[in-house]
Amino acid sequence: MRYDLSLSPGALRLALAVTVTLTHYLPMGGLQMYLPLDGVPVYGFFFLSGYWIAQLWIDKYQNTANPLLTFYLSRSWRIYPIATVSTLLMFALSNRDWSGLVSNLILIGQNGNPQAPTLINPPAWSLAIELQFYAIAPFFVMSMRNTVATVAVLMIGLVFWLIYARGVNQIYLFHFVFLFGLGVAFAQRPQHKLANALAPYSLVAVALCVVGAGNAAIGAFVAQHGLLRLAAIAIGLLGLPYVAASLGKPSHSIDRTLGDLAYPVYLMHWPAMVIVDRWRFGGRAALSVALTLTLGLSLAIHFAFDRPLERMRRGFVAGRMAALPARTAGATAP
């Protein structure tokens, strides 16, 4: 296969967020997916998170004044504002009890479980996992510079991912540490040529799985034998080479904007779906309105809210780098 079908990094992130959105929206248009495809893009996000955090720590955060404090403040700054807006919007739409609002706002107490009854905005389940990863990421990245440690993390992580596949109610970071660890390993030991070579086959394999996900007989067989999570993991593994291939591609300003839109699309699509349901649209009209509303909310939040905050956050990190004495900055640069 000679054609390069890999997306650039920002476009891929947006495509993953849109895929999650479509898996939740397609039933509005009368299309049913019998396999749980909404989790598969999240696996890609976890891999990308491991990669980008490793890159950022090595290239930026470890070279700042008080690296740990700078890292934790910066990542909280990135996660919480849009998460707070989406949670408050869902809280206003869902008539929930006030008792669970605080735990949802600070993104704890859900244990990464999208079915947790206390979870106000279901897609936010993955943010609890992300925050757990951020808590240990600097130590994680530094320890995985060792090859033996890397192999150990990936092997143990794979075991816990398979435990998750067998079905557990309480979900934590260690159930997905394989994906984060694989991303960190890819950042420290890049395999771009291998990823590019495998990407077309990866894309075709995932496309065939998506076709199969729309087959009721296949879905019934997988569900009957308790293999839904295992099927999602298998599809996620098949798709990882395609995700990894994007990391070797250049990213320009438009692509970065597309990537920045992925986060609000991921978090705002559920409130949009609730709003459309309240308006009692049906069939394809509901699907079109929900997609339009998701895009509108995401663009509004990005340009009016997220982009100014991002400029401030990046300025804060840059200032922490500039604050280092010149000799210290030089000594710690990679």
C-alpha positions, 0 to 999 in steps of 0.5 A, spaced: 500 500 500 503 506 497 498 511 499 499 515 505 492 515 509 495 517 515 492 524 518 496 529 521 496 529 529 491 535 530 486 532 525 487 525 528 485 527 535 479 531 532 477 525 528 478 520 535 473 525 538 468 525 532 468 518 532 466 518 540 461 523 538 458 519 532 458 512 536 453 516 541 449 519 536 448 514 530 442 511 534 439 517 533 439 516 525 437 509 526 444 506 525 446 501 531 453 499 533 453 492 536 460 493 539 462 498 544 466 502 539 466 509 543 472 506 548 476 505 542 478 512 540 479 513 548 485 508 548 488 512 542 487 518 546 491 515 552 496 512 548 497 519 545 497 522 552 503 518 554 507 520 548 505 528 548 507 528 556 513 524 555 515 529 550 513 535 553 516 533 560 523 532 556 523 538 552 519 543 556 517 541 563 524 538 566 527 545 564 522 550 568 523 552 575 520 547 580 518 542 574 513 538 578 509 544 580 510 547 573 507 541 570 502 540 575 499 547 575 500 547 567 496 540 566 490 542 571 490 549 567 489 545 561 484 540 564 479 543 568 476 549 565 473 546 559 471 540 564 468 545 569 464 548 563 461 541 561 460 539 567 456 545 570 452 545 563 450 537 564 448 539 571 443 544 569 440 540 564 440 533 568 436 536 574 442 532 579 442 532 586 447 537 589 451 532 593 455 529 587 457 536 584 463 537 587 466 530 586 464 531 579 468 538 578 474 536 581 474 529 577 474 524 583 470 519 585 468 516 578 474 511 578 474 512 571 467 508 570 463 511 564 457 508 567 458 510 574 451 513 577 454 519 580 457 521 573 454 527 571 457 528 564 459 521 562 465 522 557 469 525 563 470 518 565 477 518 562 479 525 565 479 521 572 484 516 568 488 522 565 489 526 572 491 519 575 496 519 570 499 526 570 500 525 578 505 520 576 507 522 569 514 525 571 516 519 575 513 514 570 517 518 564 524 518 568 523 511 570 522 508 563 528 511 560 531 504 562 529 498 557 528 493 563 523 498 566 520 499 560 519 492 558 516 491 565 511 496 565 508 494 558 508 487 560 504 488 567 500 494 564 498 488 558 496 484 564 491 489 567 488 491 561 486 484 560 483 484 567 479 490 565 477 486 559 474 480 563 470 486 567 471 490 573 467 495 576 472 500 579 477 502 573 483 506 575 490 508 572 493 501 572 488 498 568 490 502 562 497 503 564 499 499 558 497 505 553 500 510 557 506 506 557 506 505 550 506 512 548 511 514 553 516 508 550 514 511 543 516 518 545 523 515 548 524 510 542 520 512 536 519 507 531 516 512 525 518 508 519 514 501 522 508 505 524 508 508 517 509 501 514 503 498 518 498 504 518 494 503 512 493 495 514 491 498 521 486 503 518 483 497 513 483 492 519 479 497 523 474 499 518 473 492 517 471 491 525 467 497 524 463 494 519 462 488 523 460 492 529 454 494 525 452 486 524 447 484 529 449 477 529 456 478 531 454 483 536 450 478 539 455 473 539 460 477 542 455 480 548 453 473 549 460 470 551 462 477 555 467 479 550 465 486 549 471 489 552 476 484 549 473 486 542 474 493 544 481 492 546 482 488 540 480 493 535 484 499 539 490 494 538 489 494 531 488 501 530 494 503 534 499 503 528 495 508 525 495 513 531 502 512 532 503 514 524 500 521 525 506 522 530 511 523 525 507 528 521 508 535 521 503 540 524 501 547 522 497 552 525 490 550 522 492 542 524 493 545 531 487 548 532 483 542 529 487 538 535 485 543 540 477 542 538 478 535 540 477 536 547 471 541 547 468 536 542 469 530 546 466 533 552 460 537 549 457 532 545 453 529 551 450 536 553 448 537 546 445 530 545 441 531 552 439 538 549 436 535 542 433 529 546 429 535 550 427 538 544 424 531 541 427 531 534 427 525 531 431 521 526 436 524 522 434 531 524 436 529 531 443 527 528 444 533 524 442 538 529 446 534 535 452 534 530 451 542 529 450 544 536 456 540 538 460 543 533 457 550 535 458 549 542 465 547 541 467 552 536 464 558 541 468 555 547 474 554 543 475 561 541 471 565 546 474 561 552 479 556 551 484 559 546 485 565 551 486 561 557 491 556 553 495 563 551 496 564 558 498 557 560 503 557 555 505 564 557 506 561 564 510 555 562 515 559 558 515 564 563 517 559 568 523 557 563 525 564 562 526 564 570 531 559 570 538 562 571 542 561 564 547 556 566 542 552 570 537 552 563 543 550 559 545 544 564 539 541 564 537 542 557 536 535 553 
